[in-house]
Amino acid sequence: MEAFLASPFGVLIITALQTLAMLVPLLIAVAYMTYAERKIMAAMQMRVGPNVVGPLGLLQPFADAAKMLMKETIIPSGANRALFILGPMLTFMLAMIAWAVIPVNEGWAIADINVGILYLFAVSSLGVYGIIIAGWASNSKYAFLGALRSAAQMVSYEVSMGLVIVTVLLCVGSLNLTQIVLAQKTVWFFIPLFPMFIIFFISTLAETNRPPFDLAEGESELVAGFMVEYSSMTYALFFLGEYANMFLMSAMTTTLFLGGWLPPMDITPFNWLPGPIWFILKICLCMFTFVWVRATFPRYRYDQLMRLGWKVFLPFSLIWLVLTAFVLKLAGWLPA
Amino acid sequence: MIAALAFYVFAAILIASAVMVVTSRNPVHSVLFLILAFFNASALFLMAGAEFLAMILVIVYVGAVAVLFLFIVMMLDIDFTQLRQGFQRYAPVGGVIGAILFLELLFVYGSWQFAPDAATLRMNVVPVEPGVSNTEALGRLVYTDYVFLFQVAGLILLVAMIGAIVLTLRDKSVDSKRQDIATQVARAEAVVLTKVPAGAGLATMGITRRKLPEAPKPKAVAHDDPGHSGGGHH
């Protein structure tokens, strides 16, 4: 048995099982996130929310999924067929493959690679392609406008996100995600780097095209932006991709700033809960904030969005990066 | 065995997509093939053990440069028939230039001489101590050993950037109104903070719904059409 597990075939099977163990809970969480979002927003707006399908409306996600599957996939006659299908598939795939490096507990990452954070950043920066390709292949003005907006927006906010990540890396001295979490044993990074934590969170909102930065789909002017021509399962893939991306960004925030799987303090009542539970709780906190922001803020105007990205976040994070480097160097806190 | 197979697969896809970049009719497809080429190059970096370079290639070239490239190319309004019209006229010139370049490359290759210790130098470019990741080794090289060259490269890029900005900068203050967010937010009446009890709505702030004008009553029309106003149908 040992010999079999060490053989290439055995490794393949183990990796496949690990991947399933990661993705199945993720997809269930995505399904229930749509329900949670509707319930939370309903509560904030003094409505009831979904309550018909199943007890407390708990079967609503499955009803939605079944509806999506049953509908007809319509491909517009002017569309570029191959790219039209590729767009949503790419969005969904990219939202899934990033989870390969997320450490849920010490040693619980499918691939604990040296450059984990760079891998995450690379994958999240590719997310824009699904949207651009979809918008262009639809051969529709609304979709195209949405795609262009989203391309400019995501590239702008990636710059400040990159600088925030570099700031965290300065404090850790490693690109490995497990090392990043372990470096937060004394204090979670959101306390010393609080402004960067805020910038990172707002950038993740822009990066996932969530309100108040959802100009790519702005339903009041672009109908649904890049998704306007999509139907049934292709539409559902965009939807799943968007929510999985939100989870991914929450996991990134948790890993970089909220101490990953670490309990708030290493004392008795807190370390009763195992690491993965803490990790999930922190992700839930971030996801709740995503919904909270959606229910609270009106949509940004496009020029204000660009101004915020380039004229506020970029200079601020650059200055904070240099400051962090100075403080670390002068105080002798630079990790070896 | 698997590594060699993967190398050939990645290399073959890389070359094939590079060819498609040049030959495909649609410029958007060209850019997408360019992206595929970048990906395969990054995979080759990974196989060579240069994981940092592989990730940076994806982040910088695929995640930023190619996005802007695609952005521009998608907005171009290109007439393909017009593009192909001059093909026969320009083909001889292009062919001659290509042939000259090819011949020059052949000459260069023919007279190329390797340093006598090139093979050993190639084996270990940098004396890397064991246990140092290639990210760290690269960082030491760029930021410690060759920091002045690095700074000079940065300055050259800065000059190029300033040039691009100067070329595109226009003074728009004459004919456009700018939004000054600070003054806008600082207006006395701009923001009002109140604590509204749940369910009370805006009425507690003295904001009431404007009374809608009463809908005009339907006019009574005197029907002289006997078919409708008269009693009974026919």
HADDOCK unambig.tbl for C-alpha pairs under 7 A between the chains (distance, minus, plus):
assign (segid A and resid 115 and name CA) (segid B and resid 52 and name CA) 6.60 0.50 0.50
assign (segid A and resid 118 and name CA) (segid B and resid 55 and name CA) 6.13 0.50 0.50
assign (segid A and resid 119 and name CA) (segid B and resid 55 and name CA) 6.16 0.50 0.50
assign (segid A and resid 122 and name CA) (segid B and resid 55 and name CA) 6.52 0.50 0.50
assign (segid A and resid 122 and name CA) (segid B and resid 58 and name CA) 5.99 0.50 0.50
assign (segid A and resid 122 and name CA) (segid B and resid 59 and name CA) 4.72 0.50 0.50
assign (segid A and resid 122 and name CA) (segid B and resid 63 and name CA) 6.79 0.50 0.50
assign (segid A and resid 125 and name CA) (segid B and resid 59 and name CA) 6.71 0.50 0.50
assign (segid A and resid 125 and name CA) (segid B and resid 63 and name CA) 5.02 0.50 0.50
assign (segid A and resid 126 and name CA) (segid B and resid 63 and name CA) 5.44 0.50 0.50
assign (segid A and resid 148 and name CA) (segid B and resid 71 and name CA) 6.75 0.50 0.50
assign (segid A and resid 151 and name CA) (segid B and resid 67 and name CA) 6.99 0.50 0.50
assign (segid A and resid 155 and name CA) (segid B and resid 64 and name CA) 6.34 0.50 0.50
